Structure formats: structure tokens, C-alpha cells
Amino acid sequence: MNPFPGKNNIIVLDNAKIHQNEIFVNIVEELGCHVIFLPPYSPDYNPIKTAFSIIKSWIKRNRDFMNAVNDPFYAIIVAYAQITPEIAVNFFREL
């Protein structure tokens, strides 16, 4: 991890056990970052859950396409492409 050049570096972590390991937290703090933990299970602060929801909805609405495509990786890429940069930015604006 490369610290951001400047004061007040912050890393926000979820409550995965590895993140709460005292040795891990000490290493991150020694790198110049202040560690902040998210509240227990906070989907409002977890934009990836919103992204996965959009992708899953698109896949369900487009089952014929998903079943017709020979390359499953291509199908998933098309599904993931539904998350445009504008949509991704809005995930963070809504926090």
C-alpha cells in the first residue's frame, strides 16, 4: 500500500476478521494511514452491493441473451458493462 502523499491518510475497512487483526491495523497505521471501520453490515456504505444488484437484475431480464452466448466470459462482461462510470460515481454521491 502506497500512502497518499500528504497528511490525514484514511483507510476505511469493513469488519472482515483479517481487517480487525491488531498486527494488520498496526502495519497500516505505521504506513501513515488512520484506520476507520465501517459499522457492522452497512450496505449503504458498500456500493459494490448496489452494483451487483444492478448486474443481477440485468442478467435476469436478459436470460435469453445470457443463454444464447457461447462465451460465458463475454456474457458477464456485457452484464458488468451496465455499470457505467456515471452510475459508479452516483454510488458514492448517494453515501
C-alpha positions in Angstrom: 0.0 0.0 0.0 1.4 3.4 -1.0 0.3 6.2 1.3 -1.3 9.2 -0.3 1.2 12.0 -0.3 0.1 14.3 2.4 -1.5 14.4 5.8 -4.6 12.7 7.1 -4.4 9.4 5.1 -7.5 7.3 5.9 -8.3 3.7 5.0 -11.9 2.6 5.5 -12.3 -1.1 6.2 -15.2 -3.4 6.6 -15.4 -5.8 9.6 -13.7 -8.8 8.0 -11.7 -10.7 10.6 -8.4 -10.1 8.7 -9.1 -6.3 8.9 -9.6 -6.4 12.7 -6.3 -8.2 13.3 -4.2 -6.0 15.6 -1.0 -6.7 13.7 -2.7 -5.7 10.4 -4.1 -2.5 11.8 -0.7 -1.6 13.3 1.0 -2.1 10.0 -1.5 0.1 8.2 -1.1 2.8 10.8 2.7 2.6 10.6 2.3 3.3 6.9 0.7 6.6 7.9 -2.9 5.8 7.5 -5.7 6.3 10.0 -7.9 3.2 10.2 -11.7 3.6 10.3 -14.0 0.6 10.5 -17.5 0.6 8.9 -20.4 0.0 11.2 -21.4 -3.7 11.3 -23.0 -4.7 8.0 -23.7 -1.4 6.3 -24.9 -1.9 2.8 -25.5 1.8 2.4 -21.7 2.2 2.6 -21.0 -0.7 0.3 -21.5 0.4 -3.3 -20.4 -3.0 -4.7 -23.7 -4.5 -3.3 -25.6 -2.0 -5.3 -23.6 -2.7 -8.4 -24.1 -6.5 -8.0 -27.8 -5.9 -7.6 -27.9 -3.9 -10.9 -25.9 -6.6 -12.7 -28.1 -9.5 -11.3 -31.3 -7.7 -12.4 -29.9 -7.2 -15.9 -28.9 -10.9 -16.1 -32.4 -11.9 -15.0 -34.1 -9.5 -17.5 -31.8 -10.8 -20.3 -31.8 -14.5 -19.8 -32.3 -15.2 -23.5 -29.1 -13.3 -24.3 -27.2 -15.0 -21.4 -28.2 -18.4 -22.6 -27.5 -17.7 -26.3 -24.0 -16.5 -25.9 -21.4 -19.2 -26.3 -18.7 -17.5 -24.3 -19.8 -17.1 -20.6 -17.0 -14.6 -20.0 -18.3 -12.3 -22.8 -21.8 -12.5 -21.3 -20.6 -11.5 -17.9 -18.5 -8.6 -19.4 -21.7 -7.4 -21.1 -23.6 -7.6 -17.8 -20.9 -5.7 -16.0 -20.8 -3.1 -18.7 -24.2 -2.0 -17.4 -22.3 -0.2 -14.6 -21.3 2.9 -16.5 -18.8 5.4 -15.0 -21.7 7.8 -14.3 -23.6 5.1 -12.4 -20.5 4.2 -10.4 -19.9 7.9 -9.5 -23.5 8.1 -8.3 -23.0 5.2 -5.9 -20.6 7.4 -4.0 -22.7 10.6 -4.2 -25.5 8.8 -2.5 -23.4 7.8 0.5 
